[in-house]
Amino acid sequence: MVHVGLGELALGGLLGWAMVAQDQRPDLVKRAGVVAPHRIRQVHLDYVFMGLILIAVGLAIPSLSDWIAIPLVFGTIVNPALFVPQAFSKTVDEQLWYRALAVVSFLGVSGGLVAAAITGPG
């Protein structure tokens, strides 16, 4: 879990370059098809936050059961990724596949964090 969190932190850091592009060359971002540039900041920050969450939980509870860890990791990967299609489409969140994936992903994070808190480190 800690390794995935570190990967998410790295990805969040790399996405900082997309924020630089948005600030310095908004014409390139627009040409790439981005219609909602604020989503770039959201995906960047969310990967940083989710990475920190996984690192903290992984270090606090290194023996976390797989039935808790797997949905938690899934959710922390998918939740931030859901901002990407929103950057390119203002209506994607109205589609059934998007809504279903968002619900499953959010359940993974929220349920996984509650289960981890109940399980605790010992």
ZIDA-V750454 format. One record per residue. N is the residue number from 1. PHI is phi in whole degrees, -180 to 180 (* if undefined). NEAR is the number of other ideal C-beta (glycine too) atoms within 8 Angstrom. D_FIRST is the distance of its C-alpha to the first C-alpha in Angstrom with 1 decimal. Layout:
BEGIN
N|PHI|NEAR|D_FIRST + N|PHI|NEAR|D_FIRST
END
This chain:
BEGIN
1|*|12|0.0 + 2|-63|9|3.8 + 3|-63|6|5.4 + 4|-65|12|5.2 + 5|-61|17|6.3 + 6|-64|10|8.7 + 7|-64|9|9.9 + 8|-67|16|10.6 + 9|-61|13|12.4 + 10|-62|9|14.3 + 11|-63|10|15.3 + 12|-59|15|16.4 + 13|-64|8|18.4 + 14|-65|7|20.0 + 15|-67|12|20.9 + 16|-59|9|23.0 + 17|-66|7|25.4 + 18|-65|10|26.0 + 19|-69|11|26.9 + 20|-63|8|29.3 + 21|-61|10|30.8 + 22|-61|13|31.2 + 23|-78|6|33.0 + 24|-89|6|35.0 + 25|-136|7|35.7 + 26|-59|9|35.5 + 27|-65|6|37.9 + 28|-68|8|35.4 + 29|-64|13|32.8 + 30|-66|9|35.5 + 31|-64|6|36.7 + 32|-74|6|33.2 + 33|101|6|33.7 + 34|-74|12|31.8 + 35|-108|7|33.6 + 36|-135|9|31.4 + 37|-62|11|30.3 + 38|-64|6|28.8 + 39|-67|12|25.9 + 40|-62|15|24.9 + 41|-64|10|24.3 + 42|-64|10|22.4 + 43|-67|14|19.9 + 44|-59|13|19.6 + 45|-66|9|19.0 + 46|-66|12|16.8 + 47|-67|14|14.2 + 48|-63|12|14.5 + 49|-62|8|14.2 + 50|-65|15|11.3 + 51|-62|18|9.4 + 52|-64|10|10.7 + 53|-61|12|9.8 + 54|-64|16|6.0 + 55|-63|13|6.8 + 56|-62|9|9.4 + 57|-66|13|8.0 + 58|-63|12|5.4 + 59|-78|7|8.6 + 60|-74|7|11.0 + 61|-133|10|9.9 + 62|-64|6|8.3 + 63|-103|4|10.1 + 64|-59|12|9.2 + 65|-60|7|11.1 + 66|-59|6|10.1 + 67|-66|6|12.8 + 68|-97|12|11.0 + 69|-66|11|7.3 + 70|-63|8|8.9 + 71|-65|13|11.3 + 72|-64|16|9.2 + 73|-62|13|7.1 + 74|-55|10|10.6 + 75|-64|15|12.3 + 76|-73|17|10.6 + 77|-85|11|11.5 + 78|-77|12|14.9 + 79|-52|13|16.1 + 80|-65|14|16.7 + 81|-63|8|17.9 + 82|-67|12|20.6 + 83|-75|12|22.4 + 84|-64|9|23.2 + 85|-63|9|25.7 + 86|-69|12|27.1 + 87|-69|12|27.9 + 88|-104|10|30.1 + 89|-149|7|31.6 + 90|-84|6|32.8 + 91|-120|6|33.2 + 92|-61|10|30.0 + 93|-71|8|28.8 + 94|-90|6|31.9 + 95|-85|8|30.9 + 96|-59|5|29.8 + 97|-59|6|27.0 + 98|-68|12|25.5 + 99|-62|10|26.0 + 100|-64|8|24.6 + 101|-64|10|21.4 + 102|-63|11|21.2 + 103|-65|8|21.7 + 104|-61|9|19.2 + 105|-64|13|16.5 + 106|-66|10|17.6 + 107|-62|10|17.7 + 108|-61|15|14.1 + 109|-70|15|13.1 + 110|-67|9|16.1 + 111|-65|9|16.0 + 112|-64|14|12.4 + 113|-69|11|12.9 + 114|-64|8|16.3 + 115|-63|9|15.1 + 116|-65|13|12.5 + 117|-65|7|15.5 + 118|-70|6|17.8 + 119|-63|9|15.8 + 120|68|7|15.4 + 121|-79|4|14.5 + 122|-146|2|17.3
END
